Amino acid sequence: MAALDTAALAEVGTTLAELEGNIGAVGYGLAAIGPGIGVGVVWAAYIQATARQPESAGLTRTYAFLGAALSEALALIGLVAPFIYG
């Protein structure tokens, strides 16, 4: 029965769904998921390393900030890419 209704709508020319807006916003939303997870993993590893060996907190803090900055750079690339290619 549904196939008949779809065929009837196709003959009339009625639009079932319409996509409006910028698809780049959807792309950035998906691109922001990875860096968000990455920053969480970086800080979780830092907290775990500091809890296991507190005297190495100064050394591992530098690597934690570096890892978080690189993850956030990916988020900025995801923000800029739709403007460049769109």
N, CA, C and O atoms as CSV, one atom per row, in Angstrom:
chain,resi,resn,atom,element,x,y,z
A,1,MET,N,N,0.820,-1.186,0.000
A,1,MET,CA,C,0.000,0.000,0.000
A,1,MET,C,C,0.869,1.258,0.000
A,1,MET,O,O,0.545,2.238,-0.670
A,2,ALA,N,N,1.988,1.230,0.760
A,2,ALA,CA,C,2.869,2.397,0.832
A,2,ALA,C,C,3.545,2.651,-0.500
A,2,ALA,O,O,3.807,3.801,-0.850
A,3,ALA,N,N,3.836,1.584,-1.258
A,3,ALA,CA,C,4.466,1.759,-2.566
A,3,ALA,C,C,3.521,2.479,-3.515
A,3,ALA,O,O,3.961,3.282,-4.338
A,4,LEU,N,N,2.252,2.205,-3.410
A,4,LEU,CA,C,1.282,2.881,-4.253
A,4,LEU,C,C,1.191,4.364,-3.894
A,4,LEU,O,O,1.068,5.212,-4.778
A,5,ASP,N,N,1.250,4.676,-2.598
A,5,ASP,CA,C,1.181,6.073,-2.182
A,5,ASP,C,C,2.415,6.846,-2.658
A,5,ASP,O,O,2.295,7.989,-3.101
A,6,THR,N,N,3.581,6.238,-2.570
A,6,THR,CA,C,4.816,6.886,-3.016
A,6,THR,C,C,4.781,7.111,-4.518
A,6,THR,O,O,5.202,8.163,-5.001
A,7,ALA,N,N,4.288,6.140,-5.250
A,7,ALA,CA,C,4.194,6.283,-6.699
A,7,ALA,C,C,3.200,7.383,-7.066
A,7,ALA,O,O,3.422,8.130,-8.019
A,8,ALA,N,N,2.119,7.481,-6.323
A,8,ALA,CA,C,1.136,8.524,-6.591
A,8,ALA,C,C,1.718,9.903,-6.299
A,8,ALA,O,O,1.460,10.850,-7.041
A,9,LEU,N,N,2.495,10.026,-5.234
A,9,LEU,CA,C,3.126,11.301,-4.924
A,9,LEU,C,C,4.153,11.674,-5.982
A,9,LEU,O,O,4.287,12.848,-6.327
A,10,ALA,N,N,4.879,10.690,-6.499
A,10,ALA,CA,C,5.886,10.969,-7.521
A,10,ALA,C,C,5.226,11.473,-8.805
A,10,ALA,O,O,5.783,12.327,-9.495
A,11,GLU,N,N,4.059,10.955,-9.123
A,11,GLU,CA,C,3.358,11.412,-10.322
A,11,GLU,C,C,2.882,12.856,-10.163
A,11,GLU,O,O,2.910,13.625,-11.123
A,12,VAL,N,N,2.449,13.225,-8.970
A,12,VAL,CA,C,1.939,14.570,-8.733
A,12,VAL,C,C,3.086,15.567,-8.677
A,12,VAL,O,O,2.910,16.734,-9.028
A,13,GLY,N,N,4.272,15.115,-8.235
A,13,GLY,CA,C,5.418,16.007,-8.132
A,13,GLY,C,C,5.545,16.653,-6.771
A,13,GLY,O,O,6.173,17.704,-6.641
A,14,THR,N,N,4.964,16.049,-5.762
A,14,THR,CA,C,5.032,16.583,-4.408
A,14,THR,C,C,6.375,16.217,-3.782
A,14,THR,O,O,6.859,15.095,-3.927
A,15,THR,N,N,6.954,17.166,-3.097
A,15,THR,CA,C,8.230,16.926,-2.434
A,15,THR,C,C,7.974,16.350,-1.055
A,15,THR,O,O,7.211,16.911,-0.269
A,16,LEU,N,N,8.621,15.217,-0.764
A,16,LEU,CA,C,8.441,14.587,0.541
A,16,LEU,C,C,9.291,15.264,1.608
A,16,LEU,O,O,8.821,15.466,2.728
A,17,ALA,N,N,10.527,15.616,1.287
A,17,ALA,CA,C,11.415,16.255,2.254
A,17,ALA,C,C,12.302,17.236,1.511
A,17,ALA,O,O,12.652,17.028,0.349
A,18,GLU,N,N,12.653,18.296,2.194
A,18,GLU,CA,C,13.488,19.314,1.575
A,18,GLU,C,C,14.588,19.700,2.553
A,18,GLU,O,O,14.329,19.953,3.730
A,19,LEU,N,N,15.809,19.742,2.054
A,19,LEU,CA,C,16.954,20.089,2.889
A,19,LEU,C,C,17.384,21.505,2.558
A,19,LEU,O,O,17.763,21.814,1.429
A,20,GLU,N,N,17.315,22.357,3.571
A,20,GLU,CA,C,17.735,23.738,3.389
A,20,GLU,C,C,18.801,24.063,4.417
A,20,GLU,O,O,18.872,23.433,5.473
A,21,GLY,N,N,19.619,25.037,4.107
A,21,GLY,CA,C,20.650,25.463,5.041
A,21,GLY,C,C,22.029,25.055,4.569
A,21,GLY,O,O,22.212,24.590,3.444
A,22,ASN,N,N,22.978,25.236,5.440
A,22,ASN,CA,C,24.362,24.961,5.111
A,22,ASN,C,C,24.752,23.592,5.646
A,22,ASN,O,O,24.721,23.358,6.854
A,23,ILE,N,N,25.115,22.699,4.750
A,23,ILE,CA,C,25.514,21.351,5.159
A,23,ILE,C,C,26.862,21.385,5.868
A,23,ILE,O,O,27.233,20.416,6.531
A,24,GLY,N,N,27.609,22.500,5.738
A,24,GLY,CA,C,28.880,22.647,6.442
A,24,GLY,C,C,28.704,22.652,7.947
A,24,GLY,O,O,29.601,22.232,8.677
A,25,ALA,N,N,27.562,23.121,8.420
A,25,ALA,CA,C,27.294,23.114,9.859
A,25,ALA,C,C,27.189,21.684,10.378
A,25,ALA,O,O,27.640,21.386,11.484
A,26,VAL,N,N,26.605,20.820,9.597
A,26,VAL,CA,C,26.524,19.411,9.978
A,26,VAL,C,C,27.921,18.801,9.964
A,26,VAL,O,O,28.279,18.018,10.844
A,27,GLY,N,N,28.706,19.171,8.953
A,27,GLY,CA,C,30.073,18.658,8.877
A,27,GLY,C,C,30.912,19.102,10.060
A,27,GLY,O,O,31.700,18.319,10.590
A,28,TYR,N,N,30.753,20.349,10.478
A,28,TYR,CA,C,31.518,20.814,11.632
A,28,TYR,C,C,31.045,20.128,12.900
A,28,TYR,O,O,31.851,19.815,13.776
A,29,GLY,N,N,29.770,19.897,13.004
A,29,GLY,CA,C,29.265,19.186,14.174
A,29,GLY,C,C,29.875,17.804,14.300
A,29,GLY,O,O,30.225,17.364,15.395
A,30,LEU,N,N,29.999,17.124,13.172
A,30,LEU,CA,C,30.639,15.813,13.185
A,30,LEU,C,C,32.143,15.934,13.414
A,30,LEU,O,O,32.743,15.081,14.069
A,31,ALA,N,N,32.756,16.994,12.874
A,31,ALA,CA,C,34.200,17.179,13.038
A,31,ALA,C,C,34.562,17.562,14.460
A,31,ALA,O,O,35.702,17.345,14.872
A,32,ALA,N,N,33.644,18.118,15.218
A,32,ALA,CA,C,33.941,18.521,16.591
A,32,ALA,C,C,33.904,17.350,17.563
A,32,ALA,O,O,34.384,17.469,18.690
A,33,ILE,N,N,33.349,16.239,17.149
A,33,ILE,CA,C,33.269,15.079,18.036
A,33,ILE,C,C,34.661,14.496,18.297
A,33,ILE,O,O,34.990,14.164,19.435
A,34,GLY,N,N,35.474,14.371,17.249
A,34,GLY,CA,C,36.806,13.772,17.391
A,34,GLY,C,C,37.717,14.538,18.329
A,34,GLY,O,O,38.278,13.941,19.248
A,35,PRO,N,N,37.887,15.856,18.131
A,35,PRO,CA,C,38.728,16.602,19.063
A,35,PRO,C,C,38.187,16.608,20.488
A,35,PRO,O,O,38.963,16.623,21.443
A,36,GLY,N,N,36.881,16.595,20.639
A,36,GLY,CA,C,36.316,16.535,21.985
A,36,GLY,C,C,36.699,15.254,22.700
A,36,GLY,O,O,37.048,15.272,23.880
A,37,ILE,N,N,36.633,14.147,21.987
A,37,ILE,CA,C,37.052,12.869,22.563
A,37,ILE,C,C,38.559,12.869,22.795
A,37,ILE,O,O,39.034,12.354,23.808
A,38,GLY,N,N,39.318,13.450,21.851
A,38,GLY,CA,C,40.771,13.487,21.983
A,38,GLY,C,C,41.239,14.258,23.199
A,38,GLY,O,O,42.148,13.817,23.901
A,39,VAL,N,N,40.631,15.403,23.458
A,39,VAL,CA,C,41.010,16.197,24.630
A,39,VAL,C,C,40.668,15.428,25.905
A,39,VAL,O,O,41.433,15.456,26.869
A,40,GLY,N,N,39.547,14.757,25.917
A,40,GLY,CA,C,39.189,13.953,27.082
A,40,GLY,C,C,40.178,12.830,27.340
A,40,GLY,O,O,40.525,12.556,28.488
A,41,VAL,N,N,40.631,12.183,26.282
A,41,VAL,CA,C,41.601,11.098,26.429
A,41,VAL,C,C,42.945,11.639,26.917
A,41,VAL,O,O,43.589,11.028,27.769
A,42,VAL,N,N,43.369,12.791,26.375
A,42,VAL,CA,C,44.645,13.388,26.788
A,42,VAL,C,C,44.629,13.716,28.278
A,42,VAL,O,O,45.567,13.371,28.996
A,43,TRP,N,N,43.573,14.378,28.749
A,43,TRP,CA,C,43.541,14.767,30.158
A,43,TRP,C,C,43.323,13.570,31.063
A,43,TRP,O,O,43.806,13.569,32.195
A,44,ALA,N,N,42.610,12.547,30.600
A,44,ALA,CA,C,42.453,11.330,31.401
A,44,ALA,C,C,43.798,10.631,31.578
A,44,ALA,O,O,44.104,10.130,32.661
A,45,ALA,N,N,44.602,10.598,30.511
A,45,ALA,CA,C,45.926,9.990,30.620
A,45,ALA,C,C,46.827,10.800,31.539
A,45,ALA,O,O,47.619,10.231,32.290
A,46,TYR,N,N,46.713,12.129,31.487
A,46,TYR,CA,C,47.517,12.974,32.375
A,46,TYR,C,C,47.152,12.744,33.838
A,46,TYR,O,O,48.033,12.619,34.689
A,47,ILE,N,N,45.880,12.688,34.123
A,47,ILE,CA,C,45.438,12.462,35.511
A,47,ILE,C,C,45.887,11.094,36.002
A,47,ILE,O,O,46.315,10.946,37.147
A,48,GLN,N,N,45.788,10.090,35.126
A,48,GLN,CA,C,46.204,8.748,35.526
A,48,GLN,C,C,47.718,8.685,35.753
A,48,GLN,O,O,48.172,8.057,36.710
A,49,ALA,N,N,48.499,9.328,34.884
A,49,ALA,CA,C,49.953,9.329,35.047
A,49,ALA,C,C,50.365,10.078,36.306
A,49,ALA,O,O,51.277,9.650,37.014
A,50,THR,N,N,49.702,11.190,36.588
A,50,THR,CA,C,50.034,11.958,37.786
A,50,THR,C,C,49.634,11.196,39.051
A,50,THR,O,O,50.319,11.285,40.070
A,51,ALA,N,N,48.543,10.455,38.993
A,51,ALA,CA,C,48.123,9.677,40.157
A,51,ALA,C,C,49.089,8.522,40.420
A,51,ALA,O,O,49.325,8.159,41.572
A,52,ARG,N,N,49.644,7.949,39.358
A,52,ARG,CA,C,50.576,6.829,39.542
A,52,ARG,C,C,51.954,7.293,39.994
A,52,ARG,O,O,52.608,6.627,40.798
A,53,GLN,N,N,52.398,8.449,39.470
A,53,GLN,CA,C,53.735,8.943,39.806
A,53,GLN,C,C,53.672,10.464,39.946
A,53,GLN,O,O,53.929,11.177,38.976
A,54,PRO,N,N,53.342,10.965,41.114
A,54,PRO,CA,C,53.112,12.400,41.310
A,54,PRO,C,C,54.330,13.281,41.012
A,54,PRO,O,O,54.162,14.442,40.637
A,55,GLU,N,N,55.534,12.764,41.169
A,55,GLU,CA,C,56.705,13.595,40.939
A,55,GLU,C,C,56.945,13.895,39.462
A,55,GLU,O,O,57.745,14.774,39.139
A,56,SER,N,N,56.276,13.190,38.566
A,56,SER,CA,C,56.438,13.458,37.131
A,56,SER,C,C,55.352,14.401,36.599
A,56,SER,O,O,55.205,14.539,35.384
A,57,ALA,N,N,54.600,15.043,37.474
A,57,ALA,CA,C,53.486,15.898,37.045
A,57,ALA,C,C,53.956,17.058,36.182
A,57,ALA,O,O,53.278,17.429,35.224
A,58,GLY,N,N,55.115,17.641,36.510
A,58,GLY,CA,C,55.616,18.780,35.731
A,58,GLY,C,C,55.957,18.393,34.302
A,58,GLY,O,O,55.656,19.137,33.369
A,59,LEU,N,N,56.583,17.237,34.124
A,59,LEU,CA,C,56.958,16.788,32.784
A,59,LEU,C,C,55.730,16.388,31.961
A,59,LEU,O,O,55.609,16.754,30.792
A,60,THR,N,N,54.828,15.638,32.581
A,60,THR,CA,C,53.662,15.176,31.825
A,60,THR,C,C,52.659,16.296,31.570
A,60,THR,O,O,51.865,16.201,30.633
A,61,ARG,N,N,52.675,17.357,32.382
A,61,ARG,CA,C,51.765,18.480,32.154
A,61,ARG,C,C,52.068,19.154,30.815
A,61,ARG,O,O,51.152,19.557,30.097
A,62,THR,N,N,53.351,19.274,30.483
A,62,THR,CA,C,53.738,19.870,29.203
A,62,THR,C,C,53.178,19.066,28.040
A,62,THR,O,O,52.640,19.628,27.086
A,63,TYR,N,N,53.309,17.750,28.127
A,63,TYR,CA,C,52.791,16.895,27.056
A,63,TYR,C,C,51.266,16.926,27.001
A,63,TYR,O,O,50.682,16.813,25.924
A,64,ALA,N,N,50.619,17.079,28.153
A,64,ALA,CA,C,49.157,17.159,28.177
A,64,ALA,C,C,48.672,18.419,27.481
A,64,ALA,O,O,47.726,18.370,26.696
A,65,PHE,N,N,49.318,19.556,27.767
A,65,PHE,CA,C,48.921,20.791,27.093
A,65,PHE,C,C,49.206,20.725,25.598
A,65,PHE,O,O,48.422,21.233,24.796
A,66,LEU,N,N,50.313,20.110,25.216
A,66,LEU,CA,C,50.643,19.969,23.798
A,66,LEU,C,C,49.618,19.089,23.088
A,66,LEU,O,O,49.170,19.415,21.989
A,67,GLY,N,N,49.251,17.979,23.714
A,67,GLY,CA,C,48.240,17.093,23.118
A,67,GLY,C,C,46.882,17.750,23.008
A,67,GLY,O,O,46.187,17.574,22.007
A,68,ALA,N,N,46.490,18.509,24.027
A,68,ALA,CA,C,45.207,19.208,23.985
A,68,ALA,C,C,45.212,20.295,22.908
A,68,ALA,O,O,44.212,20.493,22.217
A,69,ALA,N,N,46.328,20.991,22.767
A,69,ALA,CA,C,46.416,22.043,21.745
A,69,ALA,C,C,46.341,21.455,20.346
A,69,ALA,O,O,45.693,22.027,19.469
A,70,LEU,N,N,46.993,20.328,20.127
A,70,LEU,CA,C,46.924,19.702,18.801
A,70,LEU,C,C,45.523,19.182,18.498
A,70,LEU,O,O,45.066,19.251,17.357
A,71,SER,N,N,44.845,18.665,19.512
A,71,SER,CA,C,43.461,18.214,19.307
A,71,SER,C,C,42.543,19.383,18.992
A,71,SER,O,O,41.667,19.268,18.135
A,72,GLU,N,N,42.731,20.496,19.669
A,72,GLU,CA,C,41.908,21.669,19.393
A,72,GLU,C,C,42.223,22.272,18.020
A,72,GLU,O,O,41.352,22.878,17.396
A,73,ALA,N,N,43.453,22.109,17.553
A,73,ALA,CA,C,43.793,22.578,16.210
A,73,ALA,C,C,42.969,21.825,15.171
A,73,ALA,O,O,42.578,22.406,14.159
A,74,LEU,N,N,42.704,20.555,15.403
A,74,LEU,CA,C,41.858,19.798,14.484
A,74,LEU,C,C,40.432,20.349,14.468
A,74,LEU,O,O,39.782,20.369,13.424
A,75,ALA,N,N,39.952,20.794,15.625
A,75,ALA,CA,C,38.614,21.391,15.681
A,75,ALA,C,C,38.578,22.696,14.896
A,75,ALA,O,O,37.589,22.985,14.223
A,76,LEU,N,N,39.642,23.485,14.973
A,76,LEU,CA,C,39.681,24.735,14.205
A,76,LEU,C,C,39.752,24.480,12.707
A,76,LEU,O,O,39.162,25.218,11.919
A,77,ILE,N,N,40.474,23.433,12.314
A,77,ILE,CA,C,40.516,23.073,10.896
A,77,ILE,C,C,39.120,22.652,10.433
A,77,ILE,O,O,38.698,22.988,9.327
A,78,GLY,N,N,38.410,21.915,11.286
A,78,GLY,CA,C,37.041,21.524,10.952
A,78,GLY,C,C,36.104,22.709,10.858
A,78,GLY,O,O,35.127,22.665,10.111
A,79,LEU,N,N,36.387,23.774,11.607
A,79,LEU,CA,C,35.569,24.980,11.538
A,79,LEU,C,C,35.846,25.767,10.263
A,79,LEU,O,O,34.922,26.324,9.670
A,80,VAL,N,N,37.091,25.821,9.837
A,80,VAL,CA,C,37.484,26.638,8.686
A,80,VAL,C,C,37.219,25.933,7.353
A,80,VAL,O,O,36.942,26.591,6.350
A,81,ALA,N,N,37.301,24.604,7.337
A,81,ALA,CA,C,37.172,23.872,6.079
A,81,ALA,C,C,35.866,24.125,5.323
A,81,ALA,O,O,35.916,24.273,4.102
A,82,PRO,N,N,34.691,24.183,5.979
A,82,PRO,CA,C,33.478,24.478,5.212
A,82,PRO,C,C,33.494,25.864,4.557
A,82,PRO,O,O,32.893,26.055,3.500
A,83,PHE,N,N,34.174,26.825,5.177
A,83,PHE,CA,C,34.248,28.157,4.567
A,83,PHE,C,C,35.153,28.149,3.347
A,83,PHE,O,O,34.899,28.874,2.385
A,84,ILE,N,N,36.192,27.350,3.373
A,84,ILE,CA,C,37.126,27.280,2.248
A,84,ILE,C,C,36.518,26.510,1.085
A,84,ILE,O,O,36.570,26.963,-0.058
A,85,TYR,N,N,35.946,25.353,1.372
A,85,TYR,CA,C,35.459,24.462,0.305
A,85,TYR,C,C,33.981,24.661,0.004
A,85,TYR,O,O,33.463,24.042,-0.926
A,86,GLY,N,N,33.292,25.495,0.754
A,86,GLY,CA,C,31.849,25.619,0.552
A,86,GLY,C,C,31.448,26.833,-0.090
A,86,GLY,O,O,30.257,27.049,-0.312
